[in-house]
Structure formats: C-alpha cells, structure tokens
Amino acid sequence: MADGRQRPFSRGALLASRLGVYLVVLGLVVAGALASPRFLTATNLLNVVDSVVLLGIVVTGVAFVTYSGHYADLSVPTTMAFAGVIAVELLRFGFGLALLAGLGTGLVIGLINALVIGRWRANPIIWTLAMSYVTKGLMRWLWLNRQIYPDVKTGETGAGHLFIQLYRQEVFGKVTLPLLVLVALAVGAQFVLRRTAFGQHLKLVGSNLEVARLSGVRTARTVGTAFVLAALAAAVAGIFITSLAKVGAYYNGDGYDFDAVTAIVLGGMTLSGGRGDIVGALGGVLVIGLMSNLMTLLGIDTFSQRIIKGIVFIAAVGISAAVLRKLGREDG
C-alpha cells in the first residue's frame, strides 16, 4: 500500500533541479581550462556553441514531449533527414518553396504522431521508433540509397547556392542564422511553457494525464500539439544540417534523439513529465557540448565518448529520481 504521507520539502533539492545544470557547466569550464590551454580561447568556445546549435533547436521541440510525460520523440533523426531531403529535392521549384516543403514534411510527421499517440494513446517510444524505421526505409527506397546534392539539383548558383549558404549566413555581422533561430525558438518555447494556457495544460497532463482529462483538458490535442512542435523543430534543424553538410541523405540527424533526451534530463526536466523548463534543457545542451569538446581536446576517441555519454545519461536519470524523492515525488 502506498504511503500517502507528504515527504519533507527540500528547498535545496528544488534549487538543484532548476539550476544545478549550470553548476555542472561551470565545473566543466574550470576542468577544461585546467586540462588544456586551448579550451578557453575564443575560437574554441565559439566551436562549442556552433557544435550544439542544432541540438539546441531539436531540444526546444522535444522538451514539449518530455514535459507532457511522453518521454521522447525517437523519430526526430529521420524527421530531420526527410525534411532536408525534401527541401533539396524541391529546390528546382525555388528556394522559398523548398524551405516550406521541408517544414511541411515535419508537420506531416508530427500530425501522424499526434494522431496515433495523442488520440489513440499508442506507446510513444514504440510508435516513434516505428515511425523512424518507416521514414528511413521510405527515403532509402525512393532515392535508391543515394545522396542528393543542392548544387547538382540546381547548379552552383540560384536556389542551390542560397540553400548551401543558409547555415553559414551571418546576421548583424557575427551571429549565425542558426544561433539566432535557436534563441528565438528558445524564448518562444519558454514563454509557451510558462505563460500560456497550453503550457499549463501540458504541465497538468505531464503530472497526471487522467486528472488532466477529468479536469476538462483536451489531453489528445495537448499531447498531439507537443509532438507536432517536436517534429517542426526537428525539421528546422534538419534543413540546417542538410545545408551544413551540403547533402541530403537518410542518415542526417542520426544520434540527435539520444543527445536531446540526455540534454533535457541533465537540464532538470523529468521523464515522467510536468517538471522543468527550456532554460534548464539548454543548460543540458551546453553540458553535452562542453563534454564533447573537452573529450576531443583530451584525445578521447569517438567510441569512448559515446560510452561516457551513456554513463552520464544513466547518472542523470538516477540523480533526477533522487531529487524528485527529495521534492516528495516518486515518479521520476
């Protein structure tokens, strides 16, 4: 029988759940400065930011799914790839139409996820994993496992040139367009979570879906909207990563699902839903970027880096559960 007594409230645990990730960021900066004289150079720090911009964009969308109590969207990598491939394929009809088509691809995948998970209540992990396999298989079948290139599709000038320069475009002299988009999406996402009725409904759904339903919240629409937002953010990141790589391919976006969930959990957003925010999630993104950069400077190979990231994720989930117990919740 469950113990219904309220557990002692811990202000320290509350503070740790919200701001602890930035203490980790500070610790990594100090460790990096001690480990390598190259770490604190302007060039290296800009490389850190540049390396996690696309992950940050993905996180601003996936965070809505996690906040809703539906763990993660594992179709994110193939949504990124498919949006980029469609955008490149349609460059022949114009740059603007190609971008809209890429975003539309994300919207369609998001709406399918919304219907199956929000309305039909399918398991989010199983369904989005299945969607990932189907989408990747479709891309490999339609394009015969081939990569497609913007400059080949349209020539080295015109729409193809604009598309390739999209990721490299600078605004106000030094700020890259992807970073500006990330800031805009992060501010918007934080506002939606904290200041809108949808954000409040999402919090209630993430805390207890059945209670939310009995309270009059349209749970199917709320959960579905979270998956649509995740897919749209993935499509934006997918267009940028395709521009960066100068190639549309089914493998663009691989690994972004795991890194996104890791960043979100590191940032204090619980997998059970209803707790955390975008500010913390972006702190988790910084942790991943700093960790990867530091490990590269120390000469740690890619395979070992993946193992370390996995260990960090496991530790983050364990710490999150411990903090929730301190806060009086057992559902971490």
C-alpha positions, -999 to 999 in steps of 0.1 A, spaced: 0 0 0 14 34 -10 24 57 18 2 88 14 21 109 39 38 140 24 75 139 24 96 168 38 101 195 12 136 203 3 144 238 -10 180 227 -18 166 199 -40 143 224 -57 172 247 -65 193 218 -77 166 206 -100 164 241 -116 199 255 -116 222 225 -109 230 220 -146 247 254 -147 269 245 -118 279 215 -140 286 239 -169 308 260 -146 326 229 -134 333 217 -170 346 252 -179 370 251 -150 380 215 -158 386 224 -194 407 254 -185 429 232 -163 431 204 -189 440 224 -220 453 259 -226 433 259 -259 399 254 -241 392 290 -231 402 305 -264 375 325 -283 378 301 -313 373 270 -292 343 284 -272 327 295 -305 332 260 -318 314 247 -287 284 269 -294 284 261 -331 285 223 -323 254 224 -302 232 249 -320 213 223 -340 209 201 -309 195 231 -291 169 236 -318 159 200 -316 157 202 -278 133 232 -279 108 209 -296 114 175 -279 112 193 -245 74 197 -250 71 159 -255 91 151 -223 72 178 -204 39 161 -214 51 129 -198 56 110 -231 94 106 -227 108 115 -261 103 115 -299 126 89 -314 115 98 -349 135 131 -346 166 119 -366 146 107 -396 124 137 -395 155 159 -397 168 138 -426 135 137 -445 129 174 -442 164 181 -456 160 156 -484 126 170 -495 139 206 -493 169 197 -516 146 178 -540 123 207 -544 150 234 -548 143 233 -586 110 250 -579 125 278 -558 143 284 -525 113 296 -506 91 267 -517 118 242 -508 120 255 -473 83 254 -469 82 218 -482 109 208 -457 89 223 -428 57 208 -442 74 174 -441 80 179 -404 44 190 -399 30 159 -416 52 135 -395 42 155 -364 5 153 -372 7 115 -377 25 111 -344 -1 134 -328 -30 113 -341 -15 79 -331 -1 89 -297 -24 117 -287 -57 103 -299 -51 66 -300 -27 66 -270 -1 44 -286 32 39 -267 53 69 -276 86 51 -276 74 22 -297 54 43 -322 81 70 -328 107 43 -332 85 25 -357 79 58 -375 117 63 -376 122 30 -393 94 36 -418 106 70 -427 142 59 -432 131 30 -453 110 52 -474 139 76 -480 162 48 -489 137 33 -513 126 65 -530 162 78 -536 178 43 -540 202 48 -511 217 78 -529 227 112 -516 213 142 -533 232 175 -536 218 210 -537 244 223 -562 237 193 -585 200 198 -584 201 235 -593 236 243 -603 261 263 -583 241 295 -584 205 303 -576 184 283 -551 211 257 -545 237 283 -536 212 300 -513 204 267 -496 241 259 -490 247 294 -476 217 291 -452 236 276 -423 266 299 -429 245 330 -431 255 357 -406 232 382 -391 244 415 -376 279 407 -387 289 379 -364 258 360 -352 250 330 -374 214 324 -386 211 290 -368 221 306 -335 196 334 -340 169 309 -348 178 289 -316 175 320 -294 141 329 -310 128 293 -306 141 290 -270 125 323 -259 92 313 -276 92 278 -261 99 291 -226 71 316 -229 47 290 -241 56 266 -213 54 292 -186 29 319 -197 2 302 -218 -29 281 -211 -13 254 -234 18 253 -212 -4 249 -180 -24 222 -196 8 204 -207 21 206 -171 -11 190 -158 -10 163 -185 26 156 -177 19 154 -139 -12 132 -143 -29 126 -176 -61 111 -161 -65 140 -137 -60 164 -166 -87 146 -186 -112 148 -157 -103 185 -152 -116 192 -187 -82 194 -205 -83 182 -241 -55 157 -235 -54 143 -270 -50 178 -285 -24 188 -259 -2 158 -263 -6 159 -301 5 195 -302 36 186 -282 46 161 -309 38 185 -337 61 211 -321 89 185 -317 86 175 -354 86 211 -366 118 219 -345 134 187 -360 125 198 -395 141 232 -389 173 215 -376 171 191 -405 171 218 -431 201 235 -414 221 203 -410 215 195 -447 227 230 -456 258 225 -434 266 191 -449 257 203 -485 240 169 -490 206 154 -484 208 119 -470 188 94 -449 215 94 -422 215 132 -414 203 136 -379 215 102 -365 220 104 -328 201 136 -321 173 117 -304 196 104 -276 215 136 -273 183 156 -270 169 134 -242 202 134 -224 203 172 -225 167 175 -214 173 152 -184 206 169 -175 186 202 -175 163 190 -148 132 180 -169 119 147 -157 110 118 -180 78 114 -160 67 149 -171 53 181 -156 86 195 -143 115 215 -158 118 242 -184 136 253 -216 163 273 -197 174 241 -179 172 220 -210 195 244 -229 219 241 -199 219 204 -206 228 212 -243 258 232 -231 269 204 -209 269 180 -238 288 205 -260 314 212 -233 318 175 -226 323 166 -262 348 194 -268 368 186 -236 370 149 -245 381 158 -280 408 181 -267 420 152 -244 422 129 -274 394 105 -263 381 86 -294 345 88 -306 336 53 -294 347 60 -259 329 93 -260 296 75 -267 302 52 -237 308 82 -215 277 99 -227 257 68 -219 271 67 -184 263 104 -179 227 98 -191 223 69 -166 237 91 -138 214 120 -148 183 98 -146 194 85 -112 201 119 -98 168 132 -112 149 104 -94 168 112 -62 159 149 -64 122 140 -71 122 119 -39 135 149 -20 108 170 -35 81 145 -25 76 128 -58 83 91 -66 75 91 -103 110 101 -116 
